Amino acid sequence: MTTFNDREKAQEAKFVREEEMAFRVTARRNKLLGQWAASRMGLTPEETDSYAKSVVQADFEEVGDEDVIRKLLGDLTGAQVETSDEEIRQALADMTVEARRQLMESM
């Protein structure tokens, strides 16, 4: 019975680690997206930092990526930056890869 309990605990620990990593990747990705959008809008370094944090916060509005995409699209359009839903989704995919790479590198 001890072996079964050990395996169960190991699986639970693995699940927790994977969920934590997914959260960290998403947060890092959103920060990178904020920096990407800020550079397109011509924001100062201080404004970029603040804007990147606001993109991370926007992800807590609803489950999934639509809240972040909606924010970026609205902000870029409002700043007169020519963009599209497809371009933002591509940046999201690219930044996910970069965020994962950065986190794996720091381990």
C-alpha positions, 0 to 999 in steps of 0.5 A: 500500500505504501508504494501506491501512496508514494506513486499517488503523491508523486503524481500530485506533486508532478501535477502541481509543478506542471500547473505552476510552470504553465502559470509562470509561462503565461505570466512571462508571455504576457509581460513579453507581449506587453513589451512588444506592444509598448515598443510598437506604440513608442512608449518610454521605458517607464511606460513600457514597464507599467504597460507590461504589468497591465497586460499581465493583469488583463489576463485575470479577467477571464479564462483563456487568452481572449482578454489579453488579445482584446486588450492588445488589439484595443490599445494598439488600435487606439494608439493608431498602430496598424495591427490585426487579430492575426498579428497579435495571435502570432505574437502571442504564439511567438512569446509563448515559445520565448517565455518557455525558453527563458524559464527553462534557461533560468532553471 
